[in-house]
Amino acid sequence: MKPDTIYLSTAYLAPVQYYCKLLAYPRVVLEVHDHYQKQTYRNRCVIAAPDGPLALTVPIVKPASPKSPMRDIRISDHGNWRHLHWNALQSAYNHTPFFEYYKDDFRPFYEQRYDFLTDFNEALLSLVCSLIDLHPRLERTTHYRPQLPTDEADDFRERIHPKRDYLSDDPAFRPMPYYQVFQERLGFLPNLSIADLLFNMGPESLLVLRECNAAL
């Protein structure tokens, strides 16, 4: 019997696999006391651009210490990234069925400034959950626990990762194909950012998440 609690890292417009976990577990604990790591979904998402998968990375202010907790990681204004990310999302999804419908919900995140990465990520997560009618019970960690008792919680803090193979690491997740605007050119691209699913499928996103979730 699996626990009713899962621990997840914070993530920027996290992949479909991440949102499957929000659906599958009654209680979701977001880790904010771990240390920042490069090349993870903490500050990066992958979308389907016209030429193929495109990683969008939120730049951060270099931490004062290598052991700075995630809750203290600040967003940098370097490289005009908000403008670049919004332009990339428009270029990738302007012709999808639901971008026009949702764009005014997302645009403010690329116009206003958030100081902390975790706050930015969680605000986007709350928006996406409200748009797809997903209602996870979210909590933040109060301290860091390197190991979690397996009977207490499932630990996916490092298992949902761009460099890990979800097919072997996570048998409960099986990506189901859905409509993608560039599919004829690129083929179906699995486990992209939740933005890809939302802009392509709109209210049916929740049904796709259920189909992807072998645990349900």
PyMOL commands that set and color helices and strands:
alter all, ss='L'
color gray80, all
select helices_A, chain A and resi 16-24+70-72+78-93+99-110+117-131+166-169+183-186+194-212
alter helices_A, ss='H'
color red, helices_A
select strands_A, chain A and resi 5-9+27-31+44-49+52-57+137-140+154-155
alter strands_A, ss='S'
color yellow, strands_A
deselect
rebuild
show_as cartoon
